[in-house]
């Protein structure tokens, strides 16, 4: 684990390295795909959030548009609701 990644996890200042850049690109890509879905594509939305978040509980809802930088460090529990225009 790089020093920069350790700093990111610790909430300290960090310089973006290759691993962090890759995480950011994945997070922004999955967020964009999620935000392009429609109400009728709820199954697709759930799959995208599962790929984006570190973990989810049962019965979670995220309303687009949703924005995040990395995504993989987001952990939510059961009965989670995230309203539209949320930024993590």
C-alpha positions in Angstrom: 0.0 0.0 0.0 1.5 3.3 -1.1 2.1 6.2 1.3 -0.3 8.3 -0.7 -3.1 5.7 -0.4 -2.4 5.4 3.3 -2.8 9.2 3.6 -6.1 9.1 1.6 -7.5 6.4 4.0 -6.3 8.5 7.0 -8.1 11.6 5.7 -4.7 13.4 5.2 -3.5 15.3 2.2 -2.2 13.1 -0.5 -0.9 13.2 -4.1 -2.8 11.2 -6.6 -0.8 8.1 -7.6 -1.7 5.5 -10.2 -3.9 3.4 -7.8 -5.8 6.4 -6.6 -6.3 7.7 -10.2 -7.6 4.3 -11.2 -10.1 4.4 -8.3 -11.2 7.9 -9.2 -11.8 6.9 -12.9 -13.8 3.8 -11.9 -15.9 5.8 -9.4 -16.7 8.6 -11.9 -17.4 6.1 -14.7 -19.8 4.0 -12.6 -21.5 7.2 -11.2 -22.0 8.5 -14.8 -23.5 5.2 -15.9 -25.8 5.2 -12.8 -26.9 8.8 -13.5 -27.8 7.9 -17.0 -30.4 5.2 -15.9 -34.1 5.7 -15.8 -36.7 4.9 -13.1 -37.5 1.7 -15.1 -33.9 0.5 -14.7 -34.0 -0.1 -11.0 -32.2 -3.5 -11.3 -29.4 -1.9 -13.3 -29.1 0.9 -10.7 -28.8 -1.6 -7.9 -26.0 -3.5 -9.8 -24.1 -0.3 -10.5 -24.3 0.8 -6.8 -23.1 -2.7 -5.7 -20.1 -2.2 -8.1 -19.5 1.4 -6.9 -19.8 1.1 -3.1 -17.6 -0.9 -0.8 -20.6 -2.6 0.6 -24.4 -2.2 1.0 -26.9 -3.6 3.3 -30.4 -4.8 2.4 -33.1 -2.4 1.1 -31.0 0.5 -0.2 -32.0 3.2 -2.5 -29.9 5.8 -4.2 -31.6 8.4 -6.3 -29.8 10.0 -9.3 -28.0 12.2 -9.8 -25.4 10.8 -7.4 -21.8 12.0 -7.4 -18.7 10.6 -5.8 -15.0 10.6 -6.4 -13.9 7.1 -5.5 -16.9 5.1 -4.4 -15.2 2.1 -3.1 -14.9 3.5 0.4 -18.6 4.0 0.8 -20.2 1.5 3.2 -24.0 1.7 3.9 -26.2 -0.5 6.0 -29.8 -1.8 5.8 -32.6 0.5 4.9 -30.3 3.2 3.5 -31.9 6.0 1.4 -29.9 8.6 -0.5 -31.9 11.4 -2.1 -31.1 13.1 -5.4 -28.2 15.4 -5.9 -26.1 13.7 -3.2 -22.3 14.1 -3.2 -20.0 11.8 -1.3 
